[in-house]
Amino acid sequence: MNAREEAVRVDLNCDLGESFGAYTLGDDRGVMGCITSANIACGAHAGDPSVMRSTVRLTLSAGVAAGAHPGFSDRAGFGRREIAMPAGEVEDLVLVQIGALAAVARAEGGRLRHVKAHGALYNMAARNRELADAIARATASVDPGLIFFGLSGSALIDAGRAAGLRVASEVFADRAYTAAGSLAPRAEPGSVIDDPDRVLDRALEMVREGTVTAVTGERLALDADTICVHGDTPGAAALAGRLRAGLEAAGVDVRPVGAGQESAR
């Protein structure tokens, strides 16, 4: 192991709290013991007030950093369908969701640590600076101390910095990348990767080398402050556990973004 590998740190995040009403989605309890940050649905694309509260409680008991995961109000499409909205309306939509979860966290004696947009909203904002700015403004309005998660190299990172927020460049070990550095559309074969060994190999490439191999074979440069594993990926708990164990076995320090260190702006 070289000095670069010994010094590397990364956060492991997962989208959770996406059950609602009579519907149970994902294995939140199983995943929670393997991750360091949880992105909690805020009742728009998924989740409801009771699930929000129970998920916050899970993060507190597990010592996991809690974050808001705002998305489009589109339960039927699970927030993964692109919706044309003025930036001002996006800002309002995100503000309300973050504020609601922040209130739940305070009621439970905790606090939010970060914000990460969900699904189509995240992907649209990654390439559209106006939308990215709207999400960043909403985040800063609730709490300028929140850490702003965004796709590495995207407009989200630039918008977060412009809003004065601490930022975390996010990478996806269980998703395929296009040559342009965006996530491959879920409708494309192979866009979601669920083989644990392959996910771990990709994660190690990301944190050690600062690269990822695109579907077309190019090696793309990226920054890896936090790695996402999707809670609705088949076998998510086993996948997250394999990833956490594999990273730590390789000498990677897995901890929440900013824990015990200064965060770049």
Secondary structure, DSSP 8 states (H G I E B T S, - for coil): --HHHHH-EEEEEEEE---BTTB--S-HHHHHTT-SEEEEE-SSSS--HHHHHHHHHHHHHHT-EEEEE---S-TTTTT-S-----HHHHHHHHHHHHHHHHHHHHHTT----EE---HHHHHHHHH-HHHHHHHHHHHHHH-TTSEEEEETTSHHHHHHHHTT-EEEEEEETTB-B-TTSSB--TTSTTSB---HHHHHHHHHIIIIISEEE-TTS-EEE---SEEEE-TTSTTHHHHHHHHHHHHHHTT-EE--TTTTS----
